[in-house]
């Protein structure tokens, strides 16, 4: 939790903990996808803080909620890629593994549970579109290794249950699980060609 300074409007030009946290997260996570100056980034962070002051009657705020607000603010000013990247890394949807199982290179874990929606809409289409966008947004994590390393998929079974409201042992669930793995492999192979990697990252179902 991050403390919101009292009467932040009165100290708007004084950089608060909220502003520093947002700026630090944007600078650390957005990389080359961000096309804002340092001053513009700080002004965006202050706008988020002002929103909290105007509309949220709380004394402290969850760091994940700040990331979500900052991500939406970036998207609202045309920084779609930066906003998406901030959210997927800042929310913990994507993070490096604490162990190495792909040789000397890093395994990055994608938590599929966080992109599973709750209502019975055209969920599979939305899910797969989101999955492809996430892989696009995180692709540069494999640039330094020329594609070596891996993508670990967590909560595959739970995501399928949320998508289809079916048991994970059903034939349809097994088919969808295979389809998720295949789509990731196809997308990473396409990124290999686009980014000039020597190989495509391995895709590992961490549920198995």
C-alpha positions in Angstrom: 0.0 0.0 0.0 1.2 3.5 -0.8 0.2 6.5 1.4 -1.7 9.3 -0.3 -0.5 12.7 1.1 -3.1 14.8 2.8 -4.4 17.7 0.7 -2.4 16.7 -2.3 -3.9 19.6 -4.3 -2.2 22.0 -2.0 1.2 20.3 -2.5 0.6 19.5 -6.2 4.0 20.7 -7.3 5.8 18.8 -4.6 6.6 15.3 -5.8 4.8 12.9 -3.5 5.2 9.2 -2.8 2.4 8.4 -5.3 4.0 10.4 -8.1 7.5 9.0 -7.5 6.1 5.4 -7.5 4.2 5.9 -10.8 7.2 7.6 -12.4 9.6 4.8 -11.2 7.3 2.1 -12.5 6.8 3.8 -15.9 10.6 4.3 -16.3 11.4 0.8 -15.2 8.8 -1.1 -17.2 7.8 0.8 -20.3 11.2 0.9 -22.1 11.3 2.1 -25.7 7.5 1.8 -26.0 7.2 5.1 -24.1 7.5 8.4 -26.1 7.1 10.9 -23.3 9.7 13.3 -21.9 10.6 13.1 -18.2 8.5 16.2 -17.6 5.5 14.7 -19.4 5.8 11.5 -17.5 5.7 13.4 -14.2 2.7 15.5 -15.3 0.9 12.3 -16.1 1.7 10.9 -12.7 0.5 14.1 -11.0 -2.8 13.8 -13.0 -3.3 10.3 -11.5 -2.6 11.7 -8.1 -5.1 14.5 -8.7 -7.7 12.0 -9.8 -7.2 10.1 -6.5 -7.5 13.4 -4.6 -10.7 14.3 -6.4 -12.6 11.0 -6.6 -11.1 8.5 -4.1 -11.7 9.1 -0.4 -8.8 6.9 0.9 -5.6 7.6 2.8 -3.6 4.9 1.0 -3.8 3.0 -2.3 -2.8 -0.4 -3.5 0.3 -0.3 -5.8 -1.5 -2.5 -8.3 -4.4 0.0 -8.5 -1.9 2.8 -9.1 -0.4 0.8 -12.0 -3.8 0.2 -13.5 -4.7 4.0 -13.3 -1.4 5.0 -14.8 -1.8 2.4 -17.6 -5.2 3.8 -18.4 -3.8 7.3 -18.4 -1.1 6.4 -20.8 -3.6 4.8 -23.2 -5.8 7.9 -23.0 -3.0 10.0 -24.4 -2.2 7.7 -27.2 0.6 5.7 -25.5 -1.2 2.4 -26.0 1.9 0.1 -26.1 3.5 1.8 -23.1 0.2 1.5 -21.2 -0.2 -2.2 -22.0 3.4 -2.9 -21.1 3.1 -1.1 -17.8 0.0 -3.1 -16.9 1.3 -6.6 -17.8 4.6 -6.2 -16.0 3.4 -3.9 -13.2 0.4 -6.0 -12.2 2.5 -9.2 -12.0 0.8 -10.8 -15.0 4.2 -11.4 -16.5 7.3 -11.9 -14.3 10.6 -13.7 -14.4 10.7 -17.2 -12.8 12.7 -17.7 -9.6 14.3 -20.8 -11.1 16.0 -21.6 -14.4 14.7 -24.6 -16.4 15.6 -23.4 -19.9 19.4 -23.8 -19.7 21.2 -20.5 -18.8 18.4 -18.3 -20.1 15.4 -16.8 -18.3 12.0 -18.3 -18.1 9.2 -15.6 -18.1 5.9 -16.6 -16.5 2.6 -15.4 -17.9 -0.3 -15.9 -15.5 -3.3 -16.7 -17.8 -5.8 -16.3 -14.9 -5.4 -12.6 -15.1 -6.6 -12.4 -18.7 -9.6 -14.6 -18.2 -12.9 -12.7 -18.1 -15.8 -13.4 -15.9 -18.8 -13.1 -18.2 -20.0 -15.5 -20.9 -19.3 -13.3 -23.9 -17.2 -14.3 -27.0 -14.6 -15.1 -24.5 -12.3 -17.3 -26.5 -11.8 -14.6 -29.1 -11.1 -11.9 -26.5 -8.8 -14.3 -24.6 -6.7 -15.2 -27.7 -6.5 -11.6 -28.9 -5.3 -10.5 -25.5 -2.8 -13.3 -25.4 -1.3 -12.2 -28.7 -1.1 -8.6 -27.6 0.6 -9.5 -24.4 3.3 -11.5 -26.3 3.8 -8.5 -28.6 4.2 -6.2 -25.6 6.7 -8.4 -23.8 8.7 -9.7 -26.8 11.8 -7.6 -26.1 12.6 -9.6 -23.0 14.1 -12.2 -25.3 16.0 -9.8 -27.6 19.3 -10.0 -25.6 19.3 -13.8 -25.8 18.2 -13.8 -29.5 15.1 -15.8 -28.5 16.7 -18.3 -26.2 14.8 -18.8 -23.0 11.2 -19.7 -22.4 7.6 -18.7 -21.8 5.9 -20.5 -18.9 2.1 -20.5 -18.8 0.6 -20.6 -15.4 -3.1 -21.4 -14.5 -3.9 -22.8 -18.0 -6.5 -25.2 -16.5 -8.1 -22.5 -14.3 -8.3 -20.2 -17.3 -10.1 -22.8 -19.3 -12.5 -23.4 -16.5 -13.2 -19.7 -16.4 -13.6 -19.4 -20.2 -15.9 -22.4 -20.8 -17.3 -23.2 -17.3 -16.3 -26.8 -17.8 -14.1 -29.3 -16.0 -10.4 -29.3 -16.8 -10.5 -33.0 -17.6 -13.1 -32.8 -20.4 -12.1 -33.3 -24.0 -13.0 -29.7 -24.9 -10.7 -28.5 -22.1 -7.8 -30.6 -23.3 -8.3 -29.3 -26.8 -8.4 -25.7 -25.7 -5.2 -26.2 -23.6 -3.4 -27.5 -26.6 -4.7 -24.6 -28.7 -3.4 -22.0 -26.2 0.1 -23.6 -26.3 0.0 -23.8 -30.2 -1.0 -20.1 -30.5 1.8 -19.1 -28.2 4.3 -21.1 -30.2 3.0 -19.7 -33.5 3.2 -16.1 -32.3 6.7 -16.6 -30.8 7.9 -18.1 -34.1 6.5 -15.1 -35.9 8.3 -12.8 -33.5 11.5 -14.8 -34.2 11.3 -13.8 -37.8 10.2 -10.2 -37.2 12.9 -9.5 -34.5 15.7 -11.5 -36.0 16.0 -14.0 -33.2 18.1 -17.1 -33.7 15.3 -19.3 -32.2 11.9 -19.0 -30.7 11.5 -19.2 -26.9 10.2 -22.5 -25.6 6.6 -22.7 -24.4 6.0 -24.6 -21.2 2.7 -25.4 -19.6 3.4 -25.1 -15.9 0.2 -26.9 -15.0 1.6 -30.2 -16.2 
